Amino acid sequence: MRKIIIKCLSLVLLSLTIGTAFNSQKQINAKSSYSITTKKVTKKSKIKKPTKIDKVLKKYRKSDIGVFYQGINKNNVSATNMNGNRVFYAASVAKLPVVAFVQHEINTKKISGKTKLVYKSQANRVPSAMVSAGTGILQYKNHNTSYSVNDLLKWTILHSDNQASNQLLYQVCYKHKASFNRYIKKLYGAKSYSKYLTANQVGKIIKTIYSQKGQANYDLKHTDWRKDKIGKLPVTVEHKIGINIPYNHDAAVVLGKKPFVLVVMTKGWSDNQISKLAAEVYKANN
């Protein structure tokens, strides 16, 4: 009888041992299965094939410049940049956000181009105003009178007129400051107006002005610097230059069979260096 009891106890212990081992193995298998299914799977990123424009820009990668390029016809909407987010003092290129907003207000019937604005000297002292004694013709005119929005807009572009730009900034943009800030935030991501811009931001602004189809489109083809920098290309160019040594820039819409936007922001470059780069981009674009 004792032998029988001992055998039964042995069988029970053996069963318990096997069960424990089986359960342990199930836990191990469960953990292994979990580890596999939750393992992070990464796919190889697709490598962007360099375009002809990229190959041109690569030669200038060590230069203190920022460049933005974008095709603007249905057969070419590719875009690229080099140091596109580098911030530069934009000089007169910073007049473009003012031009874009004023043209937007005209296009949406918020103001009329024929509206007369009385000249206000305080416009030359507001934050981010241009130097009043710089380029332009308004500084030599009678200041005890008024000027139309159209005239101020025209002079801002044709002559890069600092005082005309200041009048528009003060009497149109800052008068409707909340709307102005919302507009530039949506257009190029800035919280407020500044004379410090990147090539990518300027590219968005000049492209927008081109699409507005307003007075600015005509005037940008006929500025006092129409044959300088990017303007030396053998096609019609709508562009706005900016210079304040050592900063030297040009923002353009290059027209022709394959139109494109080109912005070149530089520190220490000459007009000829900008022209050379523009010529290489133009050749690669075609």
GIWOKA-V506518 format. One record per backbone hydrogen bond with DSSP energy under -0.5 kcal/mol. NH is the residue of the N-H (numbers start at 0). CO is the residue of the C=O. E is the energy in kcal/mol with one decimal. If there is no record, write none. Layout:
# GIWOKA-V506518
[[NH	CO	E] [NH	CO	E]]
This chain:
# GIWOKA-V506518
[[4	0	-2.2] [5	1	-2.3] [6	2	-2.2] [7	3	-2.3] [8	4	-2.5] [9	5	-2.1] [10	6	-2.2] [11	7	-2.3] [12	8	-2.5] [13	9	-2.3] [14	10	-2.2] [15	11	-2.4] [16	12	-2.2] [17	13	-2.5] [18	14	-2.7] [19	15	-2.5] [20	16	-2.3] [21	17	-2.6] [22	18	-2.7] [23	19	-2.5] [24	20	-2.2] [25	21	-2.2] [26	22	-2.2] [27	23	-2.3] [28	24	-2.9] [29	25	-2.6] [30	26	-2.7] [31	27	-2.5] [32	28	-2.8] [33	29	-2.4] [34	30	-2.3] [35	31	-1.7] [36	32	-2.1] [37	33	-2.0] [38	35	-0.8] [41	39	-0.6] [47	45	-0.5] [54	50	-1.9] [55	51	-1.6] [56	52	-2.5] [57	53	-2.2] [58	54	-0.7] [58	55	-1.0] [59	56	-1.9] [60	57	-1.4] [62	59	-2.0] [64	62	-1.9] [65	264	-2.8] [66	81	-2.7] [67	262	-2.0] [68	79	-2.7] [69	260	-1.8] [70	77	-2.6] [71	258	-2.0] [72	75	-1.5] [75	72	-1.9] [79	68	-2.3] [81	66	-2.2] [85	82	-1.8] [87	196	-2.8] [89	87	-0.7] [89	194	-3.2] [92	89	-2.0] [93	90	-1.7] [94	91	-1.8] [95	92	-1.8] [98	94	-2.3] [99	95	-2.9] [100	96	-2.2] [101	97	-2.5] [102	98	-2.5] [103	99	-2.0] [104	100	-2.5] [105	101	-2.0] [106	102	-2.9] [107	103	-2.1] [108	105	-1.6] [109	104	-2.4] [110	104	-1.4] [114	111	-1.5] [116	146	-3.1] [117	115	-0.5] [118	144	-2.4] [122	119	-1.5] [123	120	-1.9] [124	121	-1.9] [125	122	-0.6] [128	125	-1.9] [133	130	-1.6] [139	136	-1.5] [140	137	-1.6] [146	116	-2.5] [148	114	-1.9] [149	112	-2.8] [151	147	-2.3] [152	148	-2.5] [153	149	-2.5] [154	150	-2.7] [155	151	-2.0] [156	152	-1.4] [157	153	-3.2] [158	154	-1.6] [160	154	-1.9] [161	134	-2.5] [164	160	-2.1] [165	161	-2.2] [166	162	-2.1] [167	163	-1.9] [168	164	-2.6] [169	165	-2.7] [170	166	-3.0] [171	167	-1.8] [172	167	-2.2] [173	168	-3.3] [175	171	-1.2] [176	173	-1.1] [179	175	-2.7] [180	176	-3.0] [181	177	-2.1] [182	178	-2.4] [183	179	-2.5] [184	180	-2.0] [185	181	-2.2] [186	182	-2.4] [187	183	-2.7] [188	183	-0.6] [188	184	-1.4] [189	183	-1.0] [196	87	-2.1] [196	194	-0.6] [198	85	-0.5] [199	83	-2.3] [201	197	-2.4] [202	198	-2.3] [203	199	-1.5] [204	200	-1.9] [205	201	-2.8] [206	202	-1.8] [207	203	-1.8] [208	204	-2.4] [209	205	-2.0] [210	206	-1.7] [211	207	-1.3] [212	208	-0.7] [212	209	-0.7] [213	208	-0.5] [216	213	-1.0] [217	213	-0.8] [217	214	-0.6] [218	214	-2.3] [219	215	-2.7] [220	217	-1.2] [221	218	-1.6] [223	157	-2.5] [225	222	-1.7] [227	224	-2.0] [230	227	-2.7] [231	228	-1.6] [232	229	-1.8] [237	252	-2.5] [238	219	-2.0] [238	236	-0.7] [239	250	-2.5] [241	248	-1.8] [243	246	-2.6] [246	243	-2.6] [247	265	-1.8] [248	241	-3.3] [249	263	-1.9] [250	239	-1.9] [251	261	-2.5] [252	237	-2.7] [253	251	-0.5] [253	259	-3.2] [254	235	-2.5] [254	252	-0.7] [258	255	-0.6] [259	253	-2.0] [260	69	-3.2] [261	251	-2.5] [262	67	-2.4] [263	249	-2.9] [264	65	-3.1] [265	247	-0.9] [266	63	-1.8] [267	245	-3.6] [273	269	-1.6] [274	270	-2.4] [275	271	-2.4] [276	272	-2.1] [277	273	-2.5] [278	274	-2.3] [279	275	-1.9] [280	276	-2.3] [281	277	-2.7] [282	278	-2.1] [283	279	-2.1] [284	280	-2.4] [285	281	-1.4]]
